[in-house]
Amino acid sequence: QVQLAESGGGLVQAGGSLRLSCAASGRTFSSYAMGWFRPALGKEREFVMAITGRGSTIYVADSVKGRFTISRDNAKNTVYLQMSNLKPEDTAVYYCAADRGLGGSLSARRSGYVYWGQGTQVTVSS
């Protein structure tokens, strides 16, 4: 069982930056691929970015490419989402997620993740 807790959300002006953090419980954090998702029109949760357990592979959605980066610190059981050049359309609740920890392929699908945090609100004003 993995428990996830996001933090770092807030209100920022367009063009600004925020760094989200997701702290995970457990001793085998490096076994889990981690992803970030947000709600989108017509989708319960839209893929944003994902990273493998040791950080060797990263997937990124086209909508955030060049503006967002994902990283992780396995010693701190934490994954980060650095968001720059934020736009009003980035306004959403951001959720982090962990996969089953079995070492499978990195997924950009919501169904590829089984553990979810409660989310952190990001609001970008124009």
Residue pairs with C-beta under 8 A, 6 or more apart in sequence:
1 25
1 26
1 115
2 24
2 25
2 26
2 32
2 98
2 101
2 115
3 24
3 25
3 26
3 115
4 22
4 23
4 24
4 25
4 96
4 97
4 98
4 115
4 116
4 117
5 22
5 23
5 24
5 117
5 118
6 20
6 21
6 22
6 94
6 95
6 96
6 117
6 118
6 119
6 120
7 20
7 21
7 22
7 23
7 120
8 18
8 19
8 20
8 21
8 120
9 18
9 20
9 93
9 94
9 120
9 121
9 122
9 123
10 18
10 121
10 122
10 123
11 123
11 124
11 125
12 18
12 86
12 122
12 123
12 124
12 125
13 124
13 125
14 86
14 87
14 88
14 124
14 125
14 126
15 85
15 86
16 86
16 124
17 82
17 83
17 84
17 85
17 86
18 83
18 86
18 122
19 80
19 81
19 82
19 83
20 36
20 80
20 81
20 83
20 94
20 96
20 120
20 122
21 78
21 79
21 80
22 34
22 36
22 78
22 79
22 80
22 81
22 96
22 117
23 76
23 77
23 78
24 32
24 34
24 77
24 78
24 79
24 98
25 77
26 77
28 101
29 53
29 74
29 77
30 53
30 54
30 74
31 53
31 101
31 102
31 103
32 53
32 98
32 99
32 100
32 101
32 115
33 50
33 51
33 52
33 53
33 98
33 99
33 104
33 106
33 107
33 112
34 50
34 51
34 70
34 72
34 79
34 96
34 97
34 98
34 99
35 47
35 48
35 49
35 50
35 51
35 96
35 97
35 98
35 99
35 107
35 108
35 112
35 113
36 48
36 49
36 50
36 70
36 79
36 81
36 94
36 95
36 96
36 97
37 45
37 46
37 47
37 48
37 94
37 95
37 96
37 97
37 110
37 113
38 45
38 46
38 48
38 90
38 92
38 93
38 94
38 95
38 122
39 45
39 46
39 92
39 93
40 46
40 92
44 110
45 95
45 110
46 61
46 63
47 59
47 61
47 108
47 109
47 110
48 60
48 61
48 63
48 64
48 68
48 81
48 94
49 58
49 59
49 60
49 61
49 64
49 68
49 69
49 70
49 81
50 58
50 59
50 70
50 106
50 107
50 108
51 57
51 58
51 59
51 70
51 71
51 72
51 79
51 106
52 58
52 106
53 74
53 101
53 103
54 74
55 71
55 72
55 74
57 106
58 70
59 106
59 108
60 68
60 70
61 108
64 83
64 90
67 83
67 84
67 85
67 86
68 81
68 82
68 83
68 84
69 81
69 82
70 79
70 80
70 81
70 82
71 79
71 80
71 82
72 78
72 79
72 80
73 79
73 80
79 96
81 94
81 96
83 90
83 122
86 122
86 124
87 124
88 124
88 125
88 126
89 124
90 122
90 124
91 122
91 123
91 124
92 121
92 122
93 119
93 120
93 121
93 122
94 119
94 120
94 121
94 122
95 116
95 117
95 118
95 119
96 116
96 117
97 110
97 113
97 114
97 115
97 116
97 117
98 113
98 114
98 115
99 107
99 112
99 113
99 114
99 115
100 114
107 113
